[in-house]
Amino acid sequence: MQDIECLGVYTSGGDAPGMNACLRAVVRTAVANDIEVMGIRRGYEGMIAGDFVEMERRSVSNILQSGGTILKSARSEAFRTEEGRQRAADNLRENSIDALVAIGGDGTFRGASKLCDEHGLGVVGCPGTIDNDLYGTDQTIGYDTALNTAIDNIDRIRDTADAHNRLFLVEVMGRDAGFIALNSGIGGGAELILIPETITEMSMVKERILSLMTAQRRSTIVVVAEGDELGGAQGIERALRDDEAFSDIELRSTILGHTQRGGAPTASDRVLASRLGVAAVESLMDGHSDVMVGVTNNEIKLTPLHNVYGRRKSIDYDLLKLTQILS
Ligand code: F6P
């Protein structure tokens, strides 16, 4: 059993629905074990600035159901420097913070791991990102909510697309990963799904759209991840508009963007976030550090942080094949 005097907790990087639920679980588990808790505002930016706030049970009342993060979040350039990290570590020590829970994604964990290596601080990570691209957990906090938001919007787009027999390019988030695109495409009945993990020729995209729209004269939805090599919805739209063969096709693009990051977390995200928040504090109390807590096959699993940011979580390629059969 590890003695923890004061636990620091922060949310960092792109916010994700369920981060508040996770924070609530972290604070309440610590308090239940007589550990003081300090919230660190604005992630690593706040750590460097000493922007800390004492937290107790009631500081996290009524936040389980809200999106965003009450601690705020940031992407910190200063923390990439040794000087920035030194200042952050000094602030943590001055406030007697001897262990940390980091809620965030890839970049958050790189930073957390550096704090462990350079300053000997105990850190456990909770996977919070809508992208679901973290190795070591079946799902990340926020992914299920973002996926449902995307599907809900695709359904709405289908109504209007169908009314006009139009082609819609729907861009969803995912700079490097296609989890949202793949699963919202299947759940929303998209005719074509384009993701960064696969290279697709523009000629194939055109051929598929033309065969669906000219032969069957029906609405077509292409779901494309923002990081797809064809340039997202705008890149594809430009290429199609430049092609004479598409002159009779009515084409519209919708970028769902940050709508996918907000909103009340789904039941699944709330439960996942709560489980992981509790597990993070318990893991620190058990003496673990430099690890991320995840859920794999419904069991809590610890993965070294360097494996989380050093490896890519693979999409399910069988799912991709389904679109061809189903659309
Ligand atoms: O990492 C989550 C994510 O939502 C990505 O899908 C997206 O590319 C990125 O964040 C956008 O970040 P920002 O809000 O900083 O522009």
Residues whose N, C-alpha, C, O or C-beta is under 5 A from the ligand:
A	BS01	F6P	G14 D131 M173 G174 R175
